[in-house]
Amino acid sequence: MTSYPEQFKFVLPALESKRSEFHHFDYDTFTEEDLWEFCVKKKWRKKDINTMHLYEMINDIMDMRASDFLAYHQVEALKKARWHDDSTLENIQHLLRPPNKK
């Protein structure tokens, strides 16, 4: 379920166009919903989406770069990482352990 479904419906053609552009460059795991959530959570986090004009939304969507979108998703994945999982903790300890001197 997308947030702001009424606005999503209006900008869906622009989201489809941007998804198609990203797929052309082999970024083919994203959906229109992913692009929309990026805009809502990142680009427009300080704006009232209910009062935004349609042209503002379309402009922001069409100006979106794949690098910004990917960086956002990498940060979100790190936030969701299970840092308290034993295997993750062991991996971190292994990485931080000084090398054995011979």
N, C-alpha and C positions, 0 to 999 in steps of 0.2 A: 504494500500500500504506500503510495507516494504521499508526501506532505503537500498541502495546497493543491488538491486535485483539480480545482477549477482553473487555476493558472496553468497547471501542467498541460491540461487539454489544449489551451490556446497556443502554447509554445511548442507543442509536440512536433510540428513540421521542422522547426529550427533544430530541435534536439535530434531528430532523425537525420537531418543533413549533417550535423556535426559528428554523429556516430558513424555515418557513412564515410566522412572524411578521415576519421581516426582509423576505421577499418582499412581504408585504402593504404594507410601507412603501417599496416599489420598490428595495430592495437585493436584486436578483435574480440576482446573479452568484456567490453563495456556495453551497457545497455542505455537506452534513453533515460531510464529511471536512475541509473548511476550518475549520469551527467546532471540530471535534475537535482539530485541530492547534493552533489558537489556545489552547484550554484546556491542552493538554499543554505547549506551549512558553512560554506567558505566565502563565496563571492558576496552573498547578500546577508551575512550573519548580523550585520548592524543596521539593516534596512527593514522597513515594514513592507513585506512582500504584497500585502493586500492593497497598498496604496501606490505601488510601482506601476509605471506605464508599460504597456506592452512593448513599445519600441525600446525601452531600457533593458527589458529582459532579453529580447531578441539580440540586441547589440552585445550584451554580456555573453550570451551563449555563442554567438558567432566569433567573438574575440577570444574565446577560450583556447588555450594551447594545451597540447597533449602533455607537455612537461609539467605544467602546473597541476593538471589532473592526476598524473602519476605520482608526483611528489605528495600531494594530499592523501592519496590512498596508501602510500608507503607509511606516512606518519600515522594514519588511522590504524593500520595493521600493527604497527609497533605499540600503539596505545592498547590494543586489544590482546597483545601477546600475553601468554600465561607465564608471568615472571616468577610465580611461586611454585611452579611445577618442578618436581625433583630433577627431571632430565634437563630442563632449561637451566636450573641452578648449577648442575654439574658441568654443563657446557660453558657457562660463564666462568666458573672457577677454573676450568681447564685453560680457558683463554687468558685468564689473568695470572695464572701460575708462572713464576719465573722459570726460565729454561734451566735444565740441569747442567751444572758446570762439570766438565771432565778434565 
